[in-house]
Amino acid sequence: MKKRKLFPPFPIATFVLFSMVAFIGCSPEEVLETNGPTELACTIDSDQILKNDPNAAVDYIVNCLVSINAELTIEAGTVIEFASETGMVLTENLDAILISEGTSANPVILRGLTDDVGLWKGLDIQGTHVRNELLNTHISNAGSSSFNGEDVQSSIKVYTGKIKIRNCVIEKSGGVGIYVHSWSEEDAIDGFASNTIRTCEKYPIEMSVYHVSSLDQNSIFQGNTINKISILPGGSLVGDHTWVNPGIPLLVDNNVYVGHAADAASLTIKEGTELQFRNDKSLRVTATGYLNVQGTASNPVKMIGETSAAGAWKGIYVLSNDVRNSIDHTILSHGGSSPHDGSSIKTLVRLGNVGTCCSNAKLSISNSTLSHSDCLFSLYYDEVSLTALNVTKESFLTEYCE
C-alpha cells in the first residue's frame, strides 16, 4: 500500500510534547521517509524489474518513448507516471518481454503526470513472446497520438505483437482503449478477460475480424464516446471462430467472409450477441465455410443495420452447402442495400450462385424474425435448400425475389 510522506508543522511546543510522550513509553504516528521517483531510461536492453516502493507515491517517471528490448517486469503496486507524448514500445526483438503483474488489491498503475484525457501515447505491443501479459494493471490518460504516423490513438496498440490482458482497467484514452490489427497473430490478445474499459474518446476496442473470438463475456465497457466494439475493414475468417456477447454491440465496418478460397472456416455466434452492420456491409458464407447462429428465446442474436432502416446493409449471402448452416432465435433486419455478386436482386438473405460450388447452398432458419427489407429471400437455383420453421416476417414488400 502506498503511503504518503507527511510534512507536519512542528512548532517547538509540539516537539516538546512529543518528546514527553516518547519519554513515558508511547510513540507518535510514524512519519515515513520516501524516495523521489526514478526516471526510467529510454532504452531497456537488459532484464529489469521495476519495484514498488510502498513509501513513495510515484515510483518511476517517463520522459521519453521507452524502447523495451529485454524482459521488463513491473511489480505489483508500482506507479509509473508518463509525461506528455511519451510511452512504451515493446519491440519485435526476440528477447523483448513485458510482464505487468499487479494484484486486485495492489494493481500496477500507468498514468499521466496530470489527470488529463490523452496525455501520453500508451503501450505499443510489437513483440510476440507468449509471456507478454498485463494483469491487474490500470492504464489512464493515454492515447495522445499515433506511434507511427497512422491515425491510431489508443491506450494499447497491438499491431504485430501479442499480449494477454486480464483484470485491467483502461480509461481516459484520447482515442481507442485497445487497438488490435495484427494480421499475422490470430491470438494477439488471447487471454482477454474481466477487463474494464471506460471513458475513452472513441471506441473501447477496435479490432480486425480475426480477433473478435478473443473477447469474453465478463468485461465492462462504460462511458465511452462510442460504446461499441468496432470491427475493422479487411480480412477473411479461416479456421473455427466463436463470437460471444461482450455486452455491447459489435459494429461491423467490414464485409465478413467465413472461409477463403480452399481454406475452411466456421463462425458460431452465441446468444445475446448484437451485430450492427454499417452501410452496404455483408456477411458471406463462402463455399468452404459454415455459419451457426445460436440465439435463445430469452436472449436472441441480433443482426441488424447500424441505421434502423430497410437497405442499411447488404445482408447475408450463403454459398456453402454445409448442413450446419443454421440461424436460430435471431432478429435479422435492415438488409438489401445492394445486390450480391453483380446480380440485380437486393435481399436480406441470398442463397447460392452459379457454379458447382454454390448452386446447392443450404440454410436453416428457425424461431427468428426477419424484417425491414424490401425482399426477404433470394434463391438463386432450384437446387438450393432453405428450411424456414417458425419464422416471423415483418415490414417487407416481397418475400421471395427471383
N, C-alpha and C positions, 0 to 999 in steps of 0.2 A: 504494500500500500504506500503510495506516495505521501510524504509528509512535507508540509510547507515549513520553510525556515521562518522562525519567529524573530521579530525585531521589536521587543517591548521597550518602552521608555523606562529606564531605570534611574530615577532620581535617588539622591543619597539616602533619603529616609526609607525608601523601599528596599534599597540594598541592605541597610542595617537590619530591617525587619526580616528579610530572607536569611541573613546571617544568623539571627537569633533563632529562627525556626530550625535551621540546619543544626545549630548547636544543641537543641533539645531532642534531636533524633529524627526529625521529619525533613523531607526534601521537597522543593518546589517542582512543578512540572518541568520535565527535561526540555531544554532548548537545544534542538538538533542543529549541528553544523551541516552544511551542504556544499557540495562542489558545484561549480558552474557547468553548463552543458559543454560537451566536447564537439568541436567542429569536425564533421565527417569528411574524410578525404574524398577527392573527386574520382579517384580510381582505386578499386579494390582488387589487387592481384594476388593476394594470399588469403587463406581461410581466416575468417574473423567471427567472433561472437560479440554482438552489441548487448551490453548488460544493463540491467535495471538498477539504478541507484535509488533505493527507497527514500533517501533523504533529499533527492533532487526533484524539483517539479518538472524539469525537462532534462533528458539525458544527452541528446545529440541535436546539433543544428546542421542543416544542409544549406550551403550557399552556392551550389553548382549542380550540374547534371551528373550524378554519380554513376559511373560505369562499373558494373559488377562482373568480374571475370573469374571469380573463385567462389568458394562456398561462404555465404553470408547467412548467419543465424541471428535472429533477433529474439532476445529472451523475453519471457512474459513480463508485462508491466513496463517495458521500455517505452519511453516517449521520445519521438523524433519530430522536430519542427522544421518545416521547409520554407525557405524564402521564396519570393515571387519568381515564377518561371523556372524553378528548379525541379528535380525529380530523381528517379532511379531507373536505370536501364539494365535489365538482366540480359547480358549479351548472348550471342549464339556460341560462345566459347564452350567447349565440351565440359569444362570444369566449373562453369557458372551454375550456381545453385542458390536459390533464395528460399529460406525457411523462416517464416514469421510465426512463432508458436506461443501465442498468448493462451490464457485460460479464461473461462467465463467470469471469474472473479478478478482477474488481473490481465486484461487484454493488452496487446501491443497497440500503441496509438501513433498513427502517422497523420500529421495535421499541419496546417499552415501556421506561419508565425503570427498571423492575425486570423480571426474567425470570419473570413470573407469567402463568399462563394467563388470557386475557380481561381484561387490564388496561385497554386503551383501546378506543374504539369501532371504528376501522378506517376504510376508504375508502367513501364514498357517491358512486357514479357516476351523476349525473343528466344531464350534458352528453352530446351526441350527435356531437361532432366526429369525423371519420374518422381524425384523427391521434392520438386518445387511445390510449395504449399503456403497458403495464407490461412491461418487458423486463429479464431478469436482475435481478429485484427480490425481495428477501427480506422477507416480512411476518410478524412474530412478535408474539404476545401480544395480538392484537386480539379483537374480538367480545365486548366487555364488556356492551353493551346496545344497544337499538334506536336508530336515528336519529330516528324519527318516532312513537314510542309503540307501534308494532306489535310483535308478539312475534317479532322477527327479530334475532338476534345473529349477525353474520358479520364476517369479516375484510374482505371485499369485498362490497358490495351494489350490484347493477345492477338498478334498478327501472324507470327510464325512459330510461337512457342506453345508451351502447355503449363498449366498450374492448377492445383486443387484449391478451391475456395470454399471454406466451411466456417459457419458460425461467425461470419464477419458482418460489420456494419459499414456501409459505403454511403456517404451523404455529402450534400452541398457541392456536388460537382458542377463546374461551369458548362458541362456538356452532358455526355452519357455517363452512367455509372460504370458499366463494363462494356467494352467493345471487343467482339471476337470475330475475326475474319480470317482465321487460319485456313488455308487451302490444303495444306499437307497433313495437318494433325487433327484427325477427326475426334480425338479425345482431348482437345485443347483445354477444356475445363471439366473433365470427368472428376467426380467428387464434389461437384457443386451441391451444397446442401445447407439449409437452415440459415440463409443469409437475409439481411435486411438492407434494402436499397431505397433511399428516401431523399426527397427534396433536391433532385437533380434537375438541371435546367432543360434537359431534353428527355430522352427515354431512360429508364433504369438499365436496360440492356439493348444493345444492337448486336445481331449475330447472323452469320451465314446459316443457310438451311441445314448444313451438316451437323451443327452443334445444338439444335433445338432439343434433341434427345437427352442432352446433359442436364436439362432443367429438372427441378424437383417440385414437389407439392407443398413444401413446408417453408419456403422463403416468403418474405413480406415485402411488398412494394407500396410505398406510401408517399403522397405529396409530390410526386414527380410531375413536371410540366406536362408530359405526355405519358400517362401511366399505362403504357402498353409495351410489349416486347416486340421490337422491330426485327423482322426477318429480311435481311439484305438481298438485293438482286444477285442472280447468278447461281449456277450450280445444279447438279442432279444428285438425287439420293442413290447411293449404292450400298447394298447390304441391308440389314434389318434395323429399322428405326421405330421407336415408340415415343409418341408425344403425350405427355400428361398435362393436366390442367395446372398451370402455375399460379392461378388465382386472378390473373389479369389477361386481357386478350392478347393473342399473337397477331400482329399486324403484318400481313404478307405483302411486301413490295417486291414480288418475285413471281415468275412462273415456276411453280414447284413441279419437278419431274420425278416420278417414282420409277427408277430404273434408267439405265443409259446404255444404248446400243446393245451389246451382248451381256452387259452386267446386270444381274438380277438384283431386285430390291423389294422391300416391303415397307409400308407405312401403316402403323397401328395408331389410332387416335383414341385416347381414353376418355371416359365420361367427364362431362363438365368443361372440356376444352373449347375455347371460342377462337375461331379463326376469322379474322376480318381481312378481306381481300381489297387491295387498292385497285384503282381504275384499270380495267382490262387485264387483270392478272388472272391466272387459272391454276387448277390442279390437274395434272395429266398423269395418268397411269399408263406407262408405256407397255409394249408387248412383253417385256421381261419383268414387270413389276406387278404387285397387287396391293389393294387398299382395303383396310379393315377398320371401320369406324364403330366404336363400341360405346355409344351413349346408353343411358338408362332412362326409365320413365321419369324419375325424380331429378335426374341430372343429365339432360341431353347435351350432345355435342352441338355446337353452332358453327355453320359455315356460311357466312353472310358477307355482304359488301361493307366496306368501311362507311360508305354512304348508303343510307337506308332507302334505296330506290331501285326499281327494275333497271337492269342493264348496268349496274355499278361495277360488276366484274364479269369475267368471261364464263366461268362455270367449271364443271367437272367433265373431263374428257377421258374415257376409258378405252384403251386399245387392247388390253390384256384379256385372254380367255381363261384366266385362273379362276377356279371355282371359289376361291377365298375372297374375291372382290365382294364386299358387303358394306352396307351403310345401315345402321340400326339406331333408333331413337335419336334422330338428328333433325335439326332445323336447318333447312337448306333454302337460301333466299337470295334474291337480287342479281341473279346471273343473266347471261345473254348479252353482254356488251358488244361482242363481235364474233364472227364465225371462227371455228377451228379449222386449221389446215386448208385454208383457201376456199372452203365451201361458202355457200350463201346463207347458211342457216345459223341463226343466233338462238342459243338454247341454254337452259340451266344444266341439263345433263345430256351428253352425247356419247353414244356407244358405236365403236367400230369405224373402220375406214377401209379403203381399197387395199388389197394385198393379202397374201396368205397368212400373214401375221395377225391381221387385225379385223378381218371380216366376220369373225365369230366371237367378238368380245362378249364378256359375261359380267353381269352386275345384279346383286340382290339388294333391294331397298325395303326396309320394314319399319313399322311403328314410327314413321317420320312425317314431317310436314314440309312440303315443297310449295314455295310461294313467290310472288312478286318477280315474275319473269314473263315476258310475252309468250314464250314457248317453254314447256317443262322438259320434254324429251325429244331427242332426235336419234333414230335408229338407222344407221347407215345401210345395213343389209338385212335381209330376212333371216340370215344365219345368226345374227346377234341374239343374245338371250338376256332379257330384262325381266326379273321377278319382282313384282311390287305387292307387298302384303301390308294391309292396314296403313295405307299412305293417305294422308290428308293433303288435298290440293286446293290452294287458295290464290286469289289475285293473279290470274293468268288469262291470256287470250286464247291460246291453243295448247291442248295437252300434248299432242304429237305433231312434230313438224317433219315433213319429208324433204 
